[in-house]
Amino acid sequence: MQGSQTGLMEPSDLQMISIGAFGRAVVRRLRDQGSKFSEASSNHLNSPLRNSAVILAAPHPAPALCESWASLAQEKGRAFLPVVIDESILRLGPIIVPGLSGCWRCWMARYRQHDPHPRETAALHAFYNDHPESGPGGYLEPFAWIAASQLRAILDSRASLERWAGKLWQVDIFSREVTTGELVGVDGCCCCGLCRPLHSRTYAEMRGSLAYLWNSDAEQESPETDGGKAHSACTGERK
């Protein structure tokens, strides 16, 4: 990423995608607070992605759009910051920073893992995938300000962005309760994991690293010097 270590990240570093009235309000409030960024259409995934961070603001979870933009950002080594309203929760994150956090696939796996109403959520997400511009037309203006302020704080510098890697920030719209969390990556994820079979990331690697304990002449193997075995194709196994 090309952002400076201090001060607000350069305008060329930020790309914004907005959906619905709430998304456009977040864009306006960011500009009101002095932030500068380029904008992209939500359906132009082939647009040049030279930015260090991609922000998507929407009045609903927008799972398909988030996955598409997050995958593109991951491929290009860019950070991805979703700002969505999920029922009564305004959620910023998880902040996806390639190499420093889990990925969007991990987040959706964890989201489904802890969802008490998976069938209803799946139906709602399917609707928003087909109709991303649908959803609540109204929103509370203070929450657009809150979202913009949090984004500005996170994007204050590259160091700040990296400190937020994998983290979530949420506020309940009704109770105003603020909660935070951190994404735990899914073991064996082929998108953000080590891209090595599970067996080579457990006892096999440890056995090679500790070989000197019982054979002083043994050359210690590392993931970089084990003949490429550790870098074999990821099997896609998940736990």
Secondary structure as GFF3:
##gff-version 3
##sequence-region A 1 239
A	DSSP	three_ten_helix	11	13	.	.	.	ID=ss1
A	DSSP	beta_strand	14	18	.	.	.	ID=ss2
A	DSSP	alpha_helix	20	32	.	.	.	ID=ss3
A	DSSP	beta_strand	38	39	.	.	.	ID=ss4
A	DSSP	beta_strand	53	58	.	.	.	ID=ss5
A	DSSP	alpha_helix	63	76	.	.	.	ID=ss6
A	DSSP	beta_strand	79	86	.	.	.	ID=ss7
A	DSSP	beta_strand	89	92	.	.	.	ID=ss8
A	DSSP	alpha_helix	104	113	.	.	.	ID=ss9
A	DSSP	alpha_helix	118	130	.	.	.	ID=ss10
A	DSSP	alpha_helix	141	154	.	.	.	ID=ss11
A	DSSP	alpha_helix	158	163	.	.	.	ID=ss12
A	DSSP	beta_strand	167	172	.	.	.	ID=ss13
A	DSSP	beta_strand	178	182	.	.	.	ID=ss14
A	DSSP	three_ten_helix	198	201	.	.	.	ID=ss15
A	DSSP	alpha_helix	203	209	.	.	.	ID=ss16
A	DSSP	three_ten_helix	211	213	.	.	.	ID=ss17
A	DSSP	three_ten_helix	229	231	.	.	.	ID=ss18
###
